[in-house]
Amino acid sequence: MTYAHQLTLAQPYHRAVESVRAALFAQGFGIITEIDMRATFEAKIDAAAAQEIGDYVILGACNPGLARQALAAEPQLGALLPCNVIVRRGEEGRSIVEAMDPMVMVQLSDSEQVRAVAEDADARLRAALGALAGE
């Protein structure tokens, strides 16, 4: 089962993070959580673990309108929110972007309302990735 959309950007990590933020914003997503995995590993494990994971951030992207619709249809879907988008350092100045596939929610729910929200969220995330690919 595929649960994420992936894209490799010809951008260094820090620039890629900003580009991803902008592309998500253009599709109506805000970033409501941000987890710097390198810093977390450094603080909670050790420097070697931080070095091993490298530059890696998890952005919790949320489109409030879509979240409202999803939660109205099935309140327990909050366990699957926000839509996580990963940006991590790749090789040779490249960065890897991976976005949760919202259609995974459809595999867990029979609700047509959830399907509609997942399709909308998926289209928006794909559009954001498509915009990044076109840069």
C-alpha positions, 0 to 999 in steps of 0.5 A, spaced: 500 500 500 502 506 498 501 512 503 505 517 501 506 522 494 514 523 493 517 528 490 525 530 489 527 537 489 533 540 486 533 544 492 538 544 498 534 542 504 532 549 507 530 552 501 526 546 500 522 547 506 520 554 505 518 552 498 514 546 500 511 551 505 509 556 500 506 551 495 502 548 501 499 555 503 497 556 495 493 550 496 489 553 502 494 549 508 497 552 514 502 549 518 500 547 525 505 543 527 512 542 525 517 537 528 525 537 527 527 530 527 534 532 527 533 536 534 528 531 537 533 526 536 539 530 539 535 532 545 532 525 546 537 520 544 544 523 542 548 526 537 549 520 533 542 519 532 541 526 530 547 525 525 544 519 522 537 522 521 540 528 518 536 534 516 528 532 516 522 536 518 515 533 519 510 539 517 503 538 519 499 541 514 492 543 515 486 546 511 481 548 516 475 547 511 477 540 509 478 538 517 472 541 519 468 537 514 472 531 515 471 531 523 463 533 522 463 526 518 467 522 523 470 525 529 475 520 530 478 522 524 482 527 528 487 521 529 489 522 522 490 529 522 493 533 520 496 531 513 503 530 514 508 533 509 516 531 510 522 534 507 528 531 508 535 532 505 537 528 499 543 527 496 547 532 492 544 538 494 537 535 493 531 534 498 526 529 498 518 531 499 513 526 502 506 528 503 501 523 506 496 520 501 489 523 504 486 517 500 488 512 506 482 515 510 478 512 505 480 505 506 478 506 513 471 509 512 465 508 508 463 515 509 462 518 502 463 525 506 470 522 508 471 520 501 469 527 498 474 531 503 480 526 502 479 527 494 479 534 495 485 534 500 489 529 495 488 534 489 490 540 493 496 536 496 498 533 489 497 540 486 502 543 491 507 537 489 506 539 482 507 546 483 514 544 486 516 540 481 515 545 476 519 550 479 
